Amino acid sequence: MSEVKTYKLSPEELEKYRKGTVKTEMEKAEKQELTKEKYLELKQQGKKDKEIAEQHGMSQSKLSMIKRKWDLGGVRVNMQGEEQQKVEAVVNVAAQKEKSRVTELEKEVTKWKEMAQQFKEEVERLKRECESYQLKYEKIKEALKVLL
């Protein structure tokens, strides 16, 4: 079921309408069908969804539903000039911070890998030392058996 709109005309507007010299808001809205391309063009011009909906004789919720059909739900394309530059500046600063953080983390990972390698080498050295002591123990054990 579609929405019913009621339009009230002033006496002057009613007279113009009867003469056919002025179009009603309803007639204007009917003639301006909103397409995805038109919507994106209006957003590029800096129009807000509320303005676009009013201009095309629909509610904001109807426009939101149409945007979802077009896969534009949540898409923001109305930034222009200064506003866009501000957003880009914030994004650039955030990106630079993230890049610095990644670099720091990469250095830290390298440091931990080096430490892990050092621990592996130390473990191998201790294994060899342990084997050496094991051999000495076995020799001493054999010598004691001979003596006793």
C-alpha positions as CSV (number, residue, x, y, z in Angstrom):
1,M,0.0,0.0,0.0
2,S,1.5,3.4,-1.0
3,E,1.4,6.6,1.0
4,V,-1.3,9.1,0.3
5,K,-0.2,12.7,0.3
6,T,-2.6,15.6,0.7
7,Y,-1.7,19.0,-0.9
8,K,-3.3,22.2,0.2
9,L,-3.2,25.1,-2.2
10,S,-3.6,28.8,-1.5
11,P,-6.4,30.5,-3.4
12,E,-3.8,32.0,-5.7
13,E,-2.1,28.7,-6.3
14,L,-5.5,27.1,-6.9
15,E,-6.4,29.7,-9.5
16,K,-3.0,29.2,-11.3
17,Y,-3.6,25.4,-11.1
18,R,-7.0,25.7,-12.6
19,K,-5.6,27.8,-15.4
20,G,-2.8,25.2,-15.9
21,T,0.0,27.7,-15.4
22,V,1.6,26.1,-12.3
23,K,2.5,22.6,-11.4
24,T,1.8,21.1,-8.0
25,E,4.5,19.6,-5.8
26,M,3.0,16.2,-6.6
27,E,3.3,16.8,-10.3
28,K,6.9,18.0,-9.9
29,A,7.8,14.9,-7.9
30,E,6.1,12.5,-10.3
31,K,8.2,14.0,-13.2
32,Q,11.5,13.7,-11.3
33,E,12.1,10.0,-10.9
34,L,15.2,9.4,-8.9
35,T,17.8,7.1,-10.5
36,K,21.0,5.9,-8.9
37,E,23.0,8.1,-11.2
38,K,20.9,11.2,-10.3
39,Y,21.2,10.4,-6.6
40,L,25.0,10.1,-6.8
41,E,25.1,13.4,-8.8
42,L,23.0,15.2,-6.2
43,K,25.3,13.8,-3.4
44,Q,28.3,15.0,-5.3
45,Q,26.7,18.5,-5.3
46,G,26.6,18.3,-1.5
47,K,22.9,17.6,-1.2
48,K,21.7,15.8,2.0
49,D,19.5,12.8,1.8
50,K,16.7,14.7,3.5
51,E,16.8,17.3,0.7
52,I,16.9,14.7,-2.0
53,A,14.0,12.8,-0.5
54,E,11.9,16.0,-0.3
55,Q,12.8,17.1,-3.8
56,H,11.6,13.8,-5.1
57,G,8.5,13.6,-3.0
58,M,9.5,10.7,-0.8
59,S,10.3,10.0,2.8
60,Q,13.8,9.6,4.1
61,S,13.0,5.9,5.0
62,K,11.8,5.3,1.4
63,L,15.1,6.8,0.1
64,S,17.1,4.6,2.5
65,M,15.2,1.6,1.2
66,I,16.0,2.6,-2.4
67,K,19.7,3.2,-1.5
68,R,19.9,-0.4,-0.1
69,K,18.5,-1.8,-3.3
70,W,21.2,0.2,-5.2
71,D,23.9,-1.2,-2.7
72,L,24.5,2.3,-1.4
73,G,23.4,1.8,2.2
74,G,25.9,3.7,4.3
75,V,27.7,5.2,1.4
76,R,28.8,8.8,1.8
77,V,29.5,10.7,-1.3
78,N,28.5,14.2,-0.4
79,M,31.9,15.5,0.8
80,Q,33.2,18.4,-1.1
81,G,36.1,20.8,-1.0
82,E,37.2,21.7,2.5
83,E,35.2,18.9,4.2
84,Q,36.8,16.3,2.0
85,Q,40.3,17.8,2.6
86,K,39.8,17.6,6.3
87,V,38.7,14.0,6.1
88,E,41.7,13.2,3.9
89,A,44.0,14.9,6.3
90,V,42.7,12.9,9.2
91,V,42.9,9.7,7.2
92,N,46.5,10.6,6.2
93,V,47.5,11.2,9.8
94,A,45.9,8.0,10.9
95,A,47.6,6.1,8.1
96,Q,51.0,7.6,9.0
97,K,50.5,6.6,12.6
98,E,49.5,3.1,11.6
99,K,52.5,2.9,9.3
100,S,54.8,4.0,12.1
101,R,53.2,1.5,14.5
102,V,53.7,-1.3,11.9
103,T,57.4,-0.3,11.5
104,E,57.8,-0.4,15.3
105,L,56.1,-3.8,15.4
106,E,58.3,-5.1,12.6
107,K,61.4,-4.0,14.5
108,E,60.1,-5.7,17.6
109,V,59.4,-8.9,15.7
110,T,62.9,-8.9,14.3
111,K,64.3,-8.4,17.8
112,W,62.2,-11.4,19.2
113,K,63.3,-13.6,16.2
114,E,66.9,-12.8,17.0
115,M,66.4,-13.6,20.7
116,A,64.7,-16.8,19.7
117,Q,67.6,-17.7,17.5
118,Q,70.0,-17.0,20.4
119,F,68.0,-19.2,22.7
120,K,68.0,-22.0,20.2
121,E,71.8,-21.7,19.9
122,E,72.1,-21.7,23.7
123,V,69.9,-24.8,24.0
124,E,72.0,-26.6,21.4
125,R,75.2,-25.6,23.3
126,L,73.7,-26.9,26.5
127,K,72.7,-30.2,24.9
128,R,76.3,-30.7,23.6
129,E,77.6,-29.8,27.1
130,C,75.2,-32.2,28.7
131,E,76.2,-35.0,26.3
132,S,79.9,-34.2,27.1
133,Y,79.1,-34.5,30.8
134,Q,77.1,-37.7,30.2
135,L,80.2,-39.2,28.4
136,K,82.5,-38.2,31.3
137,Y,80.0,-39.7,33.8
138,E,79.9,-43.0,31.9
139,K,83.8,-43.1,31.8
140,I,84.0,-42.3,35.5
141,K,81.4,-45.0,36.2
142,E,83.4,-47.5,34.2
143,A,86.6,-46.6,36.0
144,L,84.9,-47.0,39.4
145,K,83.6,-50.4,38.5
146,V,87.2,-51.5,37.6
147,L,88.6,-50.1,40.9
148,L,85.9,-51.5,43.1
